Protein backbone atom coordinates (compact mmCIF):
# COMPACT_ATOMS: atom_id res chain seq x y z
CA UNK A 1 0.00 0.00 0.00
CA UNK A 2 1.35 3.44 -1.00
CA UNK A 3 1.76 5.85 1.90
CA UNK A 4 1.03 9.39 0.75
CA UNK A 5 1.68 12.35 3.08
CA UNK A 6 -0.78 15.23 3.35
CA UNK A 7 0.77 18.71 3.23
CA UNK A 8 -0.68 22.01 4.45
CA UNK A 9 1.04 25.26 3.40
CA UNK A 10 -0.07 28.67 4.63
CA UNK A 11 1.19 32.23 4.53
CA UNK A 12 -0.21 32.87 7.99
CA UNK A 13 1.02 36.49 8.37
CA UNK A 14 1.67 36.03 12.05
CA UNK A 15 1.60 32.98 14.30
CA UNK A 16 1.62 34.52 17.75
CA UNK A 17 -2.10 34.85 18.45
CA UNK A 18 -4.42 32.41 20.16
CA UNK A 19 -6.62 32.48 17.05
CA UNK A 20 -3.76 31.08 14.98
CA UNK A 21 -3.19 28.27 17.48
CA UNK A 22 -6.91 27.44 17.42
CA UNK A 23 -6.95 27.36 13.62
CA UNK A 24 -3.93 25.06 13.53
CA UNK A 25 -5.60 22.65 15.94
CA UNK A 26 -8.73 22.69 13.77
CA UNK A 27 -6.67 22.03 10.62
CA UNK A 28 -4.97 19.13 12.36
CA UNK A 29 -8.27 17.66 13.53
CA UNK A 30 -10.05 18.06 10.18
CA UNK A 31 -7.28 17.32 7.67
CA UNK A 32 -4.52 15.52 9.65
CA UNK A 33 -1.58 17.06 7.72
CA UNK A 34 1.69 15.15 7.99
CA UNK A 35 3.73 18.19 6.92
CA UNK A 36 3.05 21.81 7.92
CA UNK A 37 4.60 24.76 6.08
CA UNK A 38 4.22 28.26 7.55
CA UNK A 39 5.32 31.44 5.79
CA UNK A 40 5.83 34.85 7.41
CA UNK A 41 5.09 33.67 10.98
CA UNK A 42 6.35 36.93 12.58
CA UNK A 43 7.29 35.20 15.85
CA UNK A 44 10.55 34.03 17.33
CA UNK A 45 11.82 30.53 16.61
CA UNK A 46 11.41 29.47 20.24
CA UNK A 47 7.74 30.46 20.29
CA UNK A 48 7.16 28.63 17.01
CA UNK A 49 8.77 25.42 18.32
CA UNK A 50 6.79 25.58 21.55
CA UNK A 51 3.50 26.09 19.73
CA UNK A 52 4.07 23.23 17.28
CA UNK A 53 5.22 20.86 20.03
CA UNK A 54 1.69 21.09 21.44
CA UNK A 55 0.46 19.65 18.13
CA UNK A 56 2.89 16.70 18.38
CA UNK A 57 5.10 17.56 15.40
CA UNK A 58 8.54 16.35 16.46
CA UNK A 59 10.69 17.41 13.46
CA UNK A 60 11.27 20.89 12.08
CA UNK A 61 13.45 23.04 9.82
CA UNK A 62 13.60 26.83 9.90
CA UNK A 63 14.74 29.45 7.41
CA UNK A 64 15.51 32.48 9.55
CA UNK A 65 13.43 35.57 8.94
CA UNK A 66 14.87 38.93 7.94
CA UNK A 67 12.99 41.06 10.44
CA UNK A 68 9.38 39.94 10.75
CA UNK A 69 8.40 39.92 7.09
CA UNK A 70 9.99 36.73 5.81
CA UNK A 71 10.82 33.28 7.09
CA UNK A 72 9.88 29.69 6.31
CA UNK A 73 9.16 26.92 8.80
CA UNK A 74 8.53 23.27 8.01
CA UNK A 75 7.21 20.86 10.66
CA UNK A 76 6.54 17.17 10.23
CA UNK A 77 5.95 13.97 12.13
CA UNK A 78 8.54 11.26 11.80
CA UNK A 79 6.43 8.16 11.42
CA UNK A 80 5.40 6.66 8.05
CA UNK A 81 7.89 8.58 5.91
CA UNK A 82 11.30 10.24 6.09
CA UNK A 83 11.83 13.90 5.20
CA UNK A 84 15.34 15.29 4.75
CA UNK A 85 16.47 18.78 3.70
CA UNK A 86 18.51 18.88 0.47
CA UNK A 87 18.89 22.65 -0.05
CA UNK A 88 17.48 25.84 1.37
CA UNK A 89 17.58 29.57 0.71
CA UNK A 90 15.86 32.72 1.87
CA UNK A 91 12.86 31.95 -0.37
CA UNK A 92 12.65 28.15 -0.49
CA UNK A 93 13.29 24.83 1.26
CA UNK A 94 14.09 21.80 -0.91
CA UNK A 95 13.07 18.51 0.78
CA UNK A 96 13.42 14.83 -0.12
CA UNK A 97 10.45 12.67 0.91
CA UNK A 98 10.98 8.92 1.17
CA UNK A 99 8.13 6.51 1.85
CA UNK A 100 8.12 2.69 1.96
CA UNK A 101 7.09 0.76 -1.17
CA UNK A 102 7.21 3.76 -3.51
CA UNK A 103 9.68 6.06 -5.24
CA UNK A 104 11.18 8.96 -3.33
CA UNK A 105 10.15 12.42 -4.47
CA UNK A 106 11.15 16.04 -3.97
CA UNK A 107 9.04 18.68 -2.28
CA UNK A 108 9.98 22.38 -2.51
CA UNK A 109 8.38 24.95 -0.19
CA UNK A 110 8.35 28.42 -1.75
CA UNK A 111 7.84 31.87 -0.28
CA UNK A 112 8.76 34.25 -3.09
CA UNK A 113 9.75 37.81 -2.26
CA UNK A 114 7.29 40.58 -3.13
CA UNK A 115 10.09 42.43 -4.98
CA UNK A 116 10.39 41.14 -8.54
CA UNK A 117 14.18 41.68 -8.71
CA UNK A 118 14.64 39.46 -5.64
CA UNK A 119 11.88 37.04 -6.61
CA UNK A 120 13.56 36.19 -9.93
CA UNK A 121 16.45 34.63 -7.98
CA UNK A 122 14.23 31.78 -6.83
CA UNK A 123 13.31 31.05 -10.46
CA UNK A 124 17.00 30.55 -11.24
CA UNK A 125 17.57 28.41 -8.13
CA UNK A 126 14.68 26.05 -8.84
CA UNK A 127 15.51 25.93 -12.55
CA UNK A 128 19.06 24.77 -11.71
CA UNK A 129 17.61 22.14 -9.37
CA UNK A 130 15.15 21.00 -12.04
CA UNK A 131 17.90 20.55 -14.65
CA UNK A 132 19.44 17.81 -12.51
CA UNK A 133 16.17 16.28 -11.38
CA UNK A 134 14.79 13.05 -12.86
CA UNK A 135 12.52 12.20 -9.93
CA UNK A 136 9.10 13.41 -8.96
CA UNK A 137 8.96 17.02 -7.88
CA UNK A 138 6.24 19.08 -6.25
CA UNK A 139 6.54 22.84 -5.62
CA UNK A 140 4.08 24.48 -3.25
CA UNK A 141 3.67 27.87 -1.62
CA UNK A 142 3.26 31.62 -2.12
CA UNK A 143 4.80 32.67 -5.46
CA UNK A 144 3.69 36.32 -5.19
CA UNK A 145 2.89 36.40 -8.90
CA UNK A 146 0.01 35.51 -11.21
CA UNK A 147 0.49 33.39 -14.34
CA UNK A 148 -2.41 34.82 -16.37
CA UNK A 149 -4.65 37.88 -16.53
CA UNK A 150 -7.67 36.02 -15.10
CA UNK A 151 -5.80 35.33 -11.84
CA UNK A 152 -6.27 38.91 -10.67
CA UNK A 153 -9.39 40.98 -10.19
CA UNK A 154 -9.61 44.75 -9.58
CA UNK A 155 -6.73 47.09 -8.80
CA UNK A 156 -3.94 48.10 -11.14
CA UNK A 157 -3.59 46.18 -14.44
CA UNK A 158 -1.47 43.04 -14.41
CA UNK A 159 2.16 43.57 -15.43
CA UNK A 160 2.20 41.53 -18.65
CA UNK A 161 5.98 41.09 -18.72
CA UNK A 162 6.20 39.75 -15.14
CA UNK A 163 3.22 37.52 -15.73
CA UNK A 164 4.76 36.14 -18.93
CA UNK A 165 8.13 35.57 -17.23
CA UNK A 166 6.44 33.52 -14.51
CA UNK A 167 4.43 31.52 -17.05
CA UNK A 168 7.55 30.87 -19.16
CA UNK A 169 9.42 29.72 -16.04
CA UNK A 170 6.67 27.19 -15.25
CA UNK A 171 6.81 25.87 -18.81
CA UNK A 172 10.62 25.89 -18.88
CA UNK A 173 10.74 23.69 -15.78
CA UNK A 174 8.25 21.25 -17.38
CA UNK A 175 5.81 21.92 -14.55
CA UNK A 176 2.03 21.60 -14.52
CA UNK A 177 -0.25 23.72 -12.35
CA UNK A 178 -2.38 21.39 -10.22
CA UNK A 179 -5.65 23.28 -10.32
CA UNK A 180 -7.21 23.51 -6.88
CA UNK A 181 -10.71 22.81 -5.62
CA UNK A 182 -12.31 25.73 -3.80
CA UNK A 183 -12.06 29.53 -4.15
CA UNK A 184 -10.37 30.79 -7.32
CA UNK A 185 -8.35 33.48 -5.56
CA UNK A 186 -5.96 32.79 -2.67
CA UNK A 187 -5.10 36.33 -1.51
CA UNK A 188 -7.18 39.42 -0.80
CA UNK A 189 -5.98 42.98 -0.41
CA UNK A 190 -7.34 45.81 1.66
CA UNK A 191 -10.55 47.49 0.57
CA UNK A 192 -10.07 51.14 -0.29
CA UNK A 193 -12.74 53.79 -0.51
CA UNK A 194 -14.40 53.81 -3.89
CA UNK A 195 -12.55 50.73 -5.15
CA UNK A 196 -13.30 47.00 -5.19
CA UNK A 197 -11.11 44.72 -3.11
CA UNK A 198 -8.10 43.36 -5.01
CA UNK A 199 -7.89 39.55 -5.12
CA UNK A 200 -5.22 37.34 -6.71
CA UNK A 201 -4.26 33.70 -7.15
CA UNK A 202 -0.64 33.75 -6.01
CA UNK A 203 -0.57 30.56 -3.90
CA UNK A 204 -0.39 27.37 -5.94
CA UNK A 205 0.98 23.83 -6.32
CA UNK A 206 3.15 22.90 -9.31
CA UNK A 207 4.40 19.45 -10.26
CA UNK A 208 6.42 17.85 -13.02
CA UNK A 209 4.74 15.33 -15.33
CA UNK A 210 6.53 12.38 -13.64
CA UNK A 211 4.67 13.20 -10.47
CA UNK A 212 1.34 13.35 -12.29
CA UNK A 213 1.83 9.83 -13.61
CA UNK A 214 2.77 8.26 -10.26
CA UNK A 215 0.31 10.20 -8.11
CA UNK A 216 -2.65 10.49 -10.49
CA UNK A 217 -5.18 11.16 -7.73
CA UNK A 218 -3.29 14.06 -6.11
CA UNK A 219 -5.73 16.74 -5.05
CA UNK A 220 -5.22 20.39 -4.04
CA UNK A 221 -7.82 22.14 -1.92
CA UNK A 222 -8.01 25.85 -1.10
CA UNK A 223 -9.19 26.03 2.50
CA UNK A 224 -11.21 28.84 4.06
CA UNK A 225 -9.32 32.04 4.79
CA UNK A 226 -9.25 33.19 8.44
CA UNK A 227 -6.99 35.64 10.28
CA UNK A 228 -4.52 35.92 7.38
CA UNK A 229 -5.11 37.52 3.98
CA UNK A 230 -3.99 34.23 2.38
CA UNK A 231 -5.95 30.98 2.04
CA UNK A 232 -4.19 27.82 3.28
CA UNK A 233 -3.44 25.18 0.63
CA UNK A 234 -3.95 21.49 1.37
CA UNK A 235 -2.19 18.92 -0.84
CA UNK A 236 -3.61 15.40 -0.63
CA UNK A 237 -0.91 13.43 -2.43
CA UNK A 238 -2.99 10.27 -2.46
CA UNK A 239 -6.25 12.06 -3.21
CA UNK A 240 -9.51 11.35 -1.46
CA UNK A 241 -10.43 7.83 -0.43
CA UNK A 242 -11.89 6.25 -3.54
CA UNK A 243 -15.10 4.29 -3.52
CA UNK A 244 -15.10 0.87 -5.14
CA UNK A 245 -18.17 1.44 -7.28
CA UNK A 246 -18.13 -0.40 -10.59
CA UNK A 247 -16.65 1.63 -13.43
CA UNK A 248 -18.99 2.29 -16.35
CA UNK A 249 -18.57 0.42 -19.61
CA UNK A 250 -16.66 2.23 -22.34
CA UNK A 251 -16.25 1.13 -25.93
CA UNK A 252 -12.54 1.16 -26.80
CA UNK A 253 -11.48 2.05 -30.34
CA UNK A 254 -8.48 -0.30 -30.03
CA UNK A 255 -10.81 -3.31 -30.08
CA UNK A 256 -11.42 -2.69 -33.79
CA UNK A 257 -7.80 -3.67 -34.48
CA UNK A 258 -8.20 -7.20 -33.11
CA UNK A 259 -8.67 -9.84 -35.82
CA UNK A 260 -11.55 -11.55 -33.98
CA UNK A 261 -13.48 -8.44 -32.96
CA UNK A 262 -15.92 -8.52 -35.88
CA UNK A 263 -16.61 -12.21 -35.18
CA UNK A 264 -17.49 -11.32 -31.60
CA UNK A 265 -19.95 -8.71 -32.85
CA UNK A 266 -21.48 -11.07 -35.40
CA UNK A 267 -21.92 -13.87 -32.84
CA UNK A 268 -23.23 -11.63 -30.06
CA UNK A 269 -25.60 -9.30 -31.87
CA UNK A 270 -29.25 -10.38 -31.69
CA UNK A 271 -30.88 -9.36 -34.96
CA UNK A 272 -34.33 -10.48 -33.82
CA UNK A 273 -34.31 -8.38 -30.62
CA UNK A 274 -34.88 -4.70 -29.97
CA UNK A 275 -31.72 -2.63 -30.42
CA UNK A 276 -31.45 -1.67 -26.73
CA UNK A 277 -31.60 -5.36 -25.75
CA UNK A 278 -28.97 -6.24 -28.36
CA UNK A 279 -26.66 -3.49 -27.10
CA UNK A 280 -27.12 -4.63 -23.49
CA UNK A 281 -26.21 -8.24 -24.37
CA UNK A 282 -23.26 -7.08 -26.47
CA UNK A 283 -21.96 -4.93 -23.61
CA UNK A 284 -21.81 -7.95 -21.27
CA UNK A 285 -20.07 -10.02 -23.96
CA UNK A 286 -17.50 -7.31 -24.70
CA UNK A 287 -16.65 -6.93 -21.00
CA UNK A 288 -15.85 -10.64 -20.81
CA UNK A 289 -14.00 -10.63 -24.15
CA UNK A 290 -11.86 -7.65 -23.18
CA UNK A 291 -10.80 -9.30 -19.92
CA UNK A 292 -10.28 -12.86 -21.14
CA UNK A 293 -9.23 -12.52 -24.80
CA UNK A 294 -8.08 -9.03 -25.69
CA UNK A 295 -5.94 -8.69 -22.55
CA UNK A 296 -4.56 -5.61 -20.98
CA UNK A 297 -2.17 -3.91 -23.42
CA UNK A 298 0.35 -3.36 -20.61
CA UNK A 299 0.54 -7.14 -20.16
CA UNK A 300 0.87 -7.63 -23.89
CA UNK A 301 3.77 -5.18 -24.11
CA UNK A 302 5.50 -6.76 -21.13
CA UNK A 303 5.09 -10.27 -22.53
CA UNK A 304 6.32 -9.25 -26.00
CA UNK A 305 9.40 -7.49 -24.59
CA UNK A 306 10.20 -10.51 -22.43
CA UNK A 307 9.90 -12.89 -25.38
CA UNK A 308 12.08 -10.65 -27.57
CA UNK A 309 14.79 -10.62 -24.92
CA UNK A 310 14.81 -14.44 -24.73
CA UNK A 311 14.77 -14.88 -28.51
CA UNK A 312 17.58 -12.39 -29.08
CA UNK A 313 19.75 -14.05 -26.43
CA UNK A 314 19.19 -17.42 -28.12
CA UNK A 315 20.06 -15.96 -31.54
CA UNK A 316 23.33 -14.63 -30.14
CA UNK A 317 24.39 -18.16 -29.29
CA UNK A 318 23.35 -19.73 -32.59
CA UNK A 319 21.39 -18.54 -35.62
CA UNK A 320 18.02 -20.16 -36.25
CA UNK A 321 15.69 -19.39 -39.14
CA UNK A 322 12.75 -20.44 -36.98
CA UNK A 323 13.69 -18.07 -34.14
CA UNK A 324 14.30 -15.26 -36.64
CA UNK A 325 10.74 -15.68 -37.95
CA UNK A 326 9.37 -15.80 -34.41
CA UNK A 327 11.31 -12.62 -33.58
CA UNK A 328 9.64 -10.84 -36.49
CA UNK A 329 6.20 -12.00 -35.35
CA UNK A 330 6.80 -10.92 -31.75
CA UNK A 331 8.16 -7.60 -32.92
CA UNK A 332 5.00 -7.13 -34.98
CA UNK A 333 2.87 -7.92 -31.90
CA UNK A 334 4.85 -5.36 -29.89
CA UNK A 335 4.31 -2.61 -32.47
CA UNK A 336 0.61 -3.47 -32.53
CA UNK A 337 0.44 -3.18 -28.72
CA UNK A 338 2.15 0.23 -28.87
CA UNK A 339 -0.26 1.37 -31.57
CA UNK A 340 -3.26 0.19 -29.56
CA UNK A 341 -1.93 2.02 -26.50
CA UNK A 342 -1.61 5.19 -28.54
CA UNK A 343 -5.19 4.95 -29.80
CA UNK A 344 -6.46 4.23 -26.29
CA UNK A 345 -4.89 7.36 -24.77
CA UNK A 346 -5.80 9.41 -27.83
CA UNK A 347 -9.43 8.44 -27.30
CA UNK A 348 -9.32 9.12 -23.56
CA UNK A 349 -7.60 12.49 -24.04
CA UNK A 350 -10.15 13.48 -26.71
CA UNK A 351 -7.18 14.67 -28.72
CA UNK A 352 -7.62 16.00 -32.23
CA UNK A 353 -4.11 17.36 -32.77
CA UNK A 354 -2.01 14.20 -32.87
CA UNK A 355 -0.99 12.14 -35.87
CA UNK A 356 -1.19 8.44 -35.10
CA UNK A 357 2.36 8.00 -36.39
CA UNK A 358 3.77 9.97 -33.41
CA UNK A 359 4.81 7.77 -30.47
CA UNK A 360 3.89 10.41 -27.90
CA UNK A 361 1.86 8.29 -25.47
CA UNK A 362 3.41 9.99 -22.42
CA UNK A 363 2.12 13.38 -23.57
CA UNK A 364 -1.38 12.01 -24.26
CA UNK A 365 -1.37 10.12 -20.96
CA UNK A 366 -0.55 13.32 -19.08
CA UNK A 367 -3.28 15.18 -20.97
CA UNK A 368 -5.76 12.44 -20.09
CA UNK A 369 -4.93 12.57 -16.38
CA UNK A 370 -5.26 16.37 -16.32
CA UNK A 371 -8.59 16.13 -18.16
CA UNK A 372 -9.82 13.41 -15.79
CA UNK A 373 -8.87 15.48 -12.73
CA UNK A 374 -10.55 18.54 -14.21
CA UNK A 375 -13.79 16.60 -14.79
CA UNK A 376 -13.82 14.99 -11.36
CA UNK A 377 -16.36 16.49 -8.96
CA UNK A 378 -14.87 16.73 -5.47
CA UNK A 379 -17.35 19.04 -3.77
CA UNK A 380 -20.53 21.00 -4.46
CA UNK A 381 -22.13 23.97 -2.71
CA UNK A 382 -25.66 23.35 -1.46
CA UNK A 383 -28.55 25.83 -1.25
CA UNK A 384 -27.36 26.97 2.19
CA UNK A 385 -23.89 27.88 0.89
CA UNK A 386 -22.16 24.89 2.52
CA UNK A 387 -19.54 22.85 0.65
CA UNK A 388 -20.49 19.14 0.51
CA UNK A 389 -17.73 16.51 0.12
CA UNK A 390 -19.51 13.27 1.04
CA UNK A 391 -19.83 11.06 -2.05
CA UNK A 392 -23.35 9.81 -1.32
CA UNK A 393 -24.56 13.35 -0.59
CA UNK A 394 -23.02 14.52 -3.89
CA UNK A 395 -24.98 11.85 -5.77
CA UNK A 396 -28.22 12.95 -4.12
CA UNK A 397 -27.50 16.61 -4.95
CA UNK A 398 -26.76 15.81 -8.60
CA UNK A 399 -29.93 13.73 -9.02
CA UNK A 400 -32.04 16.38 -7.31
CA UNK A 401 -30.57 19.16 -9.46
CA UNK A 402 -31.22 17.45 -12.81
CA UNK A 403 -34.65 16.25 -11.67
CA UNK A 404 -35.62 19.87 -11.13
CA UNK A 405 -34.00 20.99 -14.39
CA UNK A 406 -35.92 18.48 -16.52
CA UNK A 407 -39.14 18.58 -14.52
CA UNK A 408 -42.07 19.43 -16.78
CA UNK A 409 -44.62 21.81 -15.42
CA UNK A 410 -48.05 20.28 -16.00
CA UNK A 411 -49.89 23.60 -15.87
CA UNK A 412 -51.67 24.71 -19.00
CA UNK A 413 -49.35 26.11 -21.63
CA UNK A 414 -50.41 28.80 -24.09
CA UNK A 415 -50.74 27.70 -27.66
CA UNK A 416 -47.96 28.88 -29.88
CA UNK A 417 -48.63 30.38 -33.26
CA UNK A 418 -45.84 28.71 -35.22
CA UNK A 419 -46.08 31.04 -38.20
CA UNK A 420 -45.31 33.98 -35.94
CA UNK A 421 -42.16 32.30 -34.58
CA UNK A 422 -40.52 30.49 -37.52
CA UNK A 423 -39.93 31.73 -41.02
CA UNK A 424 -41.43 29.68 -43.82
CA UNK A 425 -39.20 27.70 -46.17
CA UNK A 426 -38.78 28.42 -49.82
CA UNK A 427 -39.72 25.78 -52.42
CA UNK A 428 -36.05 25.03 -53.19
CA UNK A 429 -35.34 24.46 -49.50
CA UNK A 430 -38.30 22.12 -49.19
CA UNK A 431 -37.03 20.14 -52.17
CA UNK A 432 -33.61 19.75 -50.46
CA UNK A 433 -35.28 18.34 -47.36
CA UNK A 434 -37.06 15.79 -49.50
CA UNK A 435 -33.91 14.54 -51.26
CA UNK A 436 -32.56 11.06 -50.68
CA UNK A 437 -29.92 10.77 -47.96
CA UNK A 438 -26.50 9.79 -49.27
CA UNK A 439 -24.16 7.31 -47.58
CA UNK A 440 -21.58 10.08 -47.22
CA UNK A 441 -24.05 12.12 -45.13
CA UNK A 442 -24.80 9.09 -42.95
CA UNK A 443 -21.11 8.40 -42.44
CA UNK A 444 -20.37 12.03 -41.56
CA UNK A 445 -23.22 12.13 -39.02
CA UNK A 446 -22.15 8.86 -37.39
CA UNK A 447 -18.48 9.74 -37.12
CA UNK A 448 -19.35 13.07 -35.48
CA UNK A 449 -21.43 11.35 -32.80
CA UNK A 450 -20.32 11.52 -29.17
CA UNK A 451 -20.77 8.48 -26.90
CA UNK A 452 -24.37 8.29 -25.72
CA UNK A 453 -25.89 6.63 -22.64
CA UNK A 454 -24.89 3.21 -23.99
CA UNK A 455 -21.19 4.36 -24.15
CA UNK A 456 -20.85 3.24 -27.79
CA UNK A 457 -19.26 5.78 -30.12
CA UNK A 458 -20.28 6.49 -33.69
CA UNK A 459 -17.12 4.65 -34.76
CA UNK A 460 -18.72 1.38 -33.55
CA UNK A 461 -21.78 1.80 -35.76
C-alpha positions, 0 to 999 in steps of 0.5 A: 500500500502506498503511503502518501503524506498530506501537506498544508502550506499557509502564509499565515502572516503572524503565528503569535495569536491564540486564534492562529493556534486554534486554527492550527488545531482545527486544521490538524483535527479536520485534515490531519496534515503530515507536513506543515509549512508556515510562511511569514510567521512573525514570531521568534523561533522558540515560540514557534517550536513551543507552539508546534510541540503542542500539536505533536510535530517532532521534526522541524526546519527553519529558514531564519526571517529577515525582520518579521516579514519573511521566514519559512518553517517546516514541521513534520511527524517522523512516522510513516515517511522520512523527510530530509532537507537537500537545499534551502535559501531565503525563499525556499526549502528543498526537501526529499520525501521517502516513503516505503514501497514507492519512489522517493520524491522532492518537495519544494516549499516556496515563499517568493519575495514581493520584490520582482528583482529578488523574486527572480532569484528563486526562479533561477535556483529552482531551474538549476535544481530542475535541470538535474532532477529526474525524480518526482517534484512538487513545488508548493507555496506563495509565489507572489505572482500571477500566471495569467490575466484572469488570476487577478481581479480589480486594482492596477492592471497586471504587469504583462511582462512579469506575468509572462516571465512567470508563465515561461518559467513554469513551462521551462521547468516542465511543470504543470499547475495542479488546479485547486478545488475551492475559491479561485483566488488565494489572496485578498488585499485591503478594501479602499474607498471607492474601489473594489477589493483586489484579489489574486491567485498567487498561492499554488501547487506545481508538479512535473509530469513524472509526479502526475503519472505516479500520483494520479489522484493528487488533489489540491484544496483551497481552505477557508481564509481566516486571520490571514489575507492568504488561504491555506493550501492542502495537498492530498498526495494520495487524493480522497479515499476512492469508492469501489463502485463499478466503473462504467462500460466504455467502448474502446477504439483499439478493439477494432484492431483485433482480428476476432473483434468482428466475429465477436460482434457477429456472434453476439448481436441479436438481430431479432431483438430490440436494439437496446436489448442487443446493445445490453447483451453485447456490452456484457459479452465485450466486458468478458472478451476484453478481460479474457481474450483481448488482454490488458495492453500493458501485459501484452507489451511486457510479454512481448518485450520478455519474449524478444529478450529471450529470442535475441539471447538465443540468436546470439548463441546460434542462428536459427531461421525459426527463431528469426521468424518468431522474432519478427512475429513478436516484434509485430505484436509489440508494435501493434500493442504500442499502436493500440496504446496510442489509440487508447490514450488518444481516445481518452484524451479526446485529442484531435491534434495528434498524428497516429504515427507519433509515439507520444503516449506519455504526452497524451497520458498526461493530458488524459490525467489532467482532463480526468482530474478537471472533470472529477467532482470533489465538492458542491455547494448546497442551497445553504452555501455549505460545501459538501464533500460526502460522495453519497450526498453529492450523488443525491444533490446531482440527481435532485438538481437534474430532476428539477431541471428536466421537470415538466410543469403540468400547468396549461401552456399557451398555444404557440402560433408557429407562423409567428415564430418560424420563417417559412421555407422556400420551395427550393429548401423544401425540395432539399429536405425531400432529397434522398440521404447519401451514404456520405451524409450518414457516415459524416453524421455517425463519425461526429457522434459523441458516446451516448448513454450506452457508451458506444461511439459512432465509430462502432456503428 
